[in-house]
Every structure is written in structure tokens, then in C-alpha cells.
């Protein structure tokens, strides 16, 4: 990669403990929304909600999150106090569920879900650039561990909360459930606060950013829209997310309806898809730090397209199931590497805004992918959805091909 500006000194050696602490916090930001899927049927039953009302609660949460991505990123760059903002985000995600435990009306559930969506999307533009700044030469690996934290939260929450719901009411569960978030928010606030204090103004970039006027901050954000690397990576992420979300929507349907799998075996296949990606993430992250982001992303996306096309020809056979796990390895390996490359190409003081823009673009892809694949499946059969997946990942790969390789390093 071409270096746009070089480091002025030797980077201090960081403790990887920082990565573990922030990754645990990330796990909890995923923990709370993941538990909500189990709580919703119980809440709907107790409050007498219709299916559309239940669905609207989740819609409110994800719509608020999508809208909050870009403003949240700008806000993070303006405030700059990363430890405080991570603690606030974590508390903001957990506390509305506590309020739900005392609520008995539909509109309050909507308001709490909206608050969760906003708080959850404040975490990524805060934590990801902070970690990248702490480990500039190991961004890929660090981003992968942070991403794995979210995966662990998604996986463990249903198991733990499902067990609690067997012995407690849902209202009691949300009361118990909020405690880990409060403890972790306090830990992050103290831990990162001490790091900042001990490093003699380590957050100088953020301090300078606070002094900028609103007009200057807006100009800075608009400059990101002319950053070719950021734009092409964001567009590539839109198509990669379309592939991912359409796959998660229609793969279980194909396995159940066309291959006749039971719910248990559908779950096993989906677990294999996710666990393969979980294993691949640190491998891809480390390799991206050593041999380059482009090589890893292009090879992973190319293999994703090959595997998807192979799945079409293997439809209805045991090889289709085997290929599901192979697909997960390549498809989910590149999420953290894309984040690392985006921050490579972004001025450090605009890291939050850049991550907000990336996650906003991904939210658009997540919304468009399932409906587009569904329309094709309705008209041409469910296998056409898999052709759609192959096409979208190829487009994503083309965007990576035209992404410039320049890197902006911390001054």
C-alpha cells in the first residue's frame, strides 16, 4: 500500500488487554438486542400485541439505528471522549430494557426500542476508531477480535436468557439482565479514563476536534464523500451486506422447504455458517495486516462467489450443506478487514464519521438484500436468490478492485 503520510515516531507497545475489555463491551451491545428476540413473544402475549405491533417494535429499533449511524459518527468525532462515549453507549443499550420491565403500554415499548437502536449505533464509531488508533499496525487483527466479541454476545445471550426465562418471568429477567451492562460501562469508563490520563494527552486529536465549529465539522464530513477509497469501500460493503442478509433470510427457507430439513438441522447448518466465519475472522485480520487488505478481501469475495455458484449446482445434495460451512468461512472473514481498510484511508480525527458512514451504508444493504432476493424467488424460484447472491458479491468485489490503496497514518 502507498503511504500518504508517515509516522513521526516509534509507536508505543500496547497491551492487548485493551482489546479484550472493549471486545467484552461489544459483546454486551449485541447481548441485549439478541435477548430481545426471546422476550418479544412473551411481551406480545402479556400486552396483547398484534403481529404487526410486535414487528413494528423491531422496525423502530433498526430504523433508529440506521438513521443514527452518520450523526452518531459526527458526534463521536466532535466530542472525542471515547471512554465516556463507550460507557454511555453500553448503558444506553441496556437501560431501555430495564424500563421495558416496568412498562405496560405499547408506545413505551416503541420508545425504548428506538432508544436501543440509537445507543447501539453509538458504540461502533466510538470503539472501532479508538482500537484502530491504539493498534495502527494490527488493525485487521484487532478489528476481527472486536467483531468476534459481537458474535459471542449474539450466540450466548439466547442460551443464558432462555435458561433464565425457564425459572423467572420476563420482567424479572430484564432486571437481572441490565446489571452486567452497568458494571461493564463503569469498568470501561474507569479503565479507558486511566489509560488516557497515564499517557500525557494521548487523545490530542479529539481535543483539537472539539475546538472546531459546526461549519468546519460539516466540511470535514463532506470531505469524506470525496474520499474515493471510503466511497468505493462503502459501496462494496452495501453489496456484501446484501449478499449476507439475503443469504441469512433464504438459506433456512431452502434447507427447510426444498431439502426437507427439520428445524434442528436447519439450526445446525446456520451454526456451521456462523462458526466458520468466527474461525476465519482472526485469520483474515492477521493476514490483512501482513500481506495487505486488498489481497484478503478480493480472494475471500472471489471464493464466496465460487462457493455460491457451486451451491447452485449442488442443490438438494449433501454437498450443498458442506458448502454452507465453506461459504461462512469466506463470506464472514472480511467484515473486520473492510473496517480496517476504511480507517487506513481516513484521517484519524474523522474515524467516527467514517465508521458511521460505513455502517449506514451497510444498513441500506441489509434492508435491500432480502426484499430483492425475495422478489426474484417469487418470480423465478428460490434458486434464483442464490444467483442474486453470487451477482451481488461479484459487484462488491469489483468495487474492491477499483479502491485506491493509499493509507493515511497517524501523524
Secondary structure, DSSP 8 states (H G I E B T S, - for coil): --EEE--SS------THHHHHHHHHHHHHHHHHHHHHHHHHHHHHHHT--HHHHHHHHHHHHHHHHHHHHHHHHHHHHH--HHHHHHHHHHHHHHHHHHHTT--SHHHHHHHHHHHHHHHHHHHHHHHHHHHHHTGGGHHHHHHHHHHHHHHHHHHHHHHHHHHHTTS-HHHHHHHHHHHHHHHHHHHHHHHHHHHHHTTSTTHHHHHHHTS-HHHHHHHHHHHTT-HHHHHHHHHHHHHHHHHHHHHHHHHHIIIIIS---HHHHHHHHHHHHHHHHHHHHHHHHHHHHH-HHHHHHHHHHHHHHHHHHHHHTTTSHHHHHHHHHHHHHHGGGHHHHHHHHHHTS-GGGHHHHHHHHHHHHHHHHHHHHHHHHHHHHHH-THHHHHHHHHHHHHHHHHHHTS---EE---
